[in-house]
Amino acid sequence: MEAPYFELRNVSKYFARVVANKDISFSIGHGEVVALLGENGAGKSTVMKILYGLYKADEGQIFMEGKEQKINSPKDAMALGISMIQQHFSLVPAHTVTENIILGNVHGKIDYEACKKTVKNLAQQYGFDIPVDAKVSDLAVGVQQKVEILKALYLDAKLLIMDEPTAVLTPQESEKLMEFVKNYTKKGNSVIFITHKLKEVMEVADRIVVMRNGILCGNLNSKETNEIELARKMIGKDIVPAERKKEDTKQEKEVKLKVNRILVQKKGELPILHDISFDIKAGEIFGIAGVSGNGQDELCEVISGARKVTEGEILLNDEDITKLSIQERIEKGMGYVPVDRHRDAMIMNMTLSENMMLKTSFNKKWKKHGLIDKTKLDAYTKKAIEDYMIKAPGPDAEAKGLSGGNQQKVILAREVDNGKELLILNQPTRGLDLGAINNIHTAVLEERNKGKSVLLVSTELTEIFDLCDRIAVIYKGGFMGIYNHDELTTGKIGLLMAGYVREGEV
Amino acid sequence: MNAKIRDMIVTNFLAIAAGLILSGLMLLLLKINPIPVFKEALTTIITDKYTLGDVFLKATPLIFTALSFAFAFKANLFNIGAQGQFYMGSIVAIAVSLQLQGKVPTIVLLMIVFALTMVAGGLIGAFIGFLKAHYNANEFLVSMMSTYVVLALMNYLLRTFLKESKGEYPQTDALTRDAWIPNLLDGTRLHVGFIVAILVAIGVWILLYKTPLGYRIRAVGSNASAAEMSGIPSKKIYIITFFISGALAGMAGFTEVNGVQHMLIQDFNSGIGSAGLGIAILANANPIGIIFASILFGALNVIGNLMGRMPGVNVPASIVDLMQGFVMIFVIVSYFFRSYLENRREKLKLQKKAVGE
């Protein structure tokens, strides 16, 4: 039997406090697409970073065509023909496409014209339409990803590792990427695809390696399996989707949040948000769909008070809150789960109790004789841990010891309680595994049924469709339109997210 | 016993021992046998009441300056200017005490002076915090340079308004007993200021870990972005923190002027700012740990002085700095060694668990 192109044998990696990988063995052949499937934190990225030389394995070996290889740095990996496209691109925004692609691989005087020609040829070979002279900062995310791929191809990569490549793409862009993968592997090259999206896996992979909790728990041929089996392997149990209770929408409810013609613009720059108007009624989930980076984060910040508006007004329960501080808005009953929980919502080296009072530290309810009422705070935290089924040793556990999903549940518990009137959720399930997503969806729907207003920003279309009563599509800081839940299809929303105007108006 | 606490005690003890042994070796280079010298110094410390009192006396201002650095450090700020804030406190202490002595009862005078030294140090601190909050000035540099400004001011005042009545030296008149901090123990120089220092350290611990304000300060220090997003105004916290940090250093002016020196002279306690910084790091910025670390440094200081004054052997006085430096280096190394030990322990635990499965 011919030796596989690359093979990992019994690779293990320990970080302080966690086993990232334990006894991982699998191989990849020439011309094969392998999908590495698993929930977040399952150890997919870690094992690939070992193959790419970013991490050093504590145990185990790597073979290339039957011969053992020591890969100590990405440079070694590249020499063997391995290239990895990270989740966060490693491009220099201020440089042109060509400069980025040749970065680190030219010496002495650079013949730009020759380089440009090489890059152009390479791009044409794979049907990429890329302006070689444009600055990377001017390019859309999808195009930047192509630049990253070209960079790998320029180095003559034979094995391309892609870490969650479709996370930043529109459905249309994803399709194009899949086409490229098929094209590329036809030439005898191989691709490893890190993902947690089942649909992509079934579509493109020849073989699927499933990981859970750092262990390999399945190595399947894609033709001999199905999505349900994969999901079960990935999670370890069956999933019951959150049920969205149908409400009769005819009954008019009072408007809680009203946003009126918001404009956010820095002097001399294009507006970050323009002409945004909408309202959310009590007991309604208002969704904002769009490719990330189109103004969603800024919109959430404007409503929560972290960012000032240039023009426009925000009303909560008919009261103008445009000028109020974050603190005052919290007191008015606004809960906010920001997109970057590590940066903006949690203090990792503090305990869960301390994190639970992060937003209400000015509130008298936590004070007793001038000191923090720890008994009360701990009881409150304990209740949150029970109600949200947070896996944590107790209120005194440090936040950083929890998994991402459990950290998010802590934040959600806090914000659901703070947000007596309005709950703003920016990508509340990003990076979470299916089990945790399910929990969070159930909790959000429960709050809606209790009569709260929810603003949900998400790039996951399934999440938007599953939860929202009304959906707005955002593109380059403006709304493409506001639709009722049943007015949109995946195809239609995809076009809107990419900035195409509604059919019929074209 | 908890492995972490065991590591902490063992490594710190070893670090101190290593520091002393290395300083002893330096003595060997000077052709002095270190063993009798150390033995003599240690015996004196333990048996002589006056010397033992001096250990705590020397520790007192160090507690304040170490708390000053540690407090700002909790908000992820660096106050390198404790020395200057201490000088400001000293200037106010001597000026106010000279004015009030004999006119008001001692207890009233001491309380007024204590409060004013806090305000004096605090205002210098708040000014640094203000520059940081509103102009994003580098507080490290500003606080460091502020020391030189206050030093220049002090030298100027010692030559002009505060100059002694005899007019000979750049120093103030001595305080009368009315303005002295009462003695704590007869037959020693130790005064009540030491108790004040310990109470302040406990107070700082309560403030930091038990009150909402301390919570907010730590929140800003650990993750300013999350704190800001949660409605905690970090700029205000910067100013408040620096005020308190400065006030803590200013208090040392009170205990040193009214408790020890009873006058203000040039180059007054010139090393307590930097020593405080080291002690704060040694104690991992923990207010309670600072008490013990300060006493350790007080002891090193006294041992050094004893050795310098020892008859028959010619130990240079600078051996104190050397000893403190060595101990400090080893203690800091031990800190990294401890985190290495802990990492390895966690990793082994995992490996064992994985094998056991």
Interface residues (C-beta under 8 A of the other chain):
Chain A: S12 Y14 F15 A16 R17 V18 V19 K22 S304 G305 A306 S325 I326 Q327 R329 I330 Y336 P338 R343 D344 A345 M346 I347 M348 N349 M350 E354 M357 L358 K359 S361 F362 W366 K367 G370 L371 I372 K374
Chain B: I206 K210 T211 P212 Y215 R216 R218 A219 S222 N223 S225 A226 A227 E228 M229 S230 G231 I232 P233 E342 N343 E346 K347 L350 Q351 K353 A354
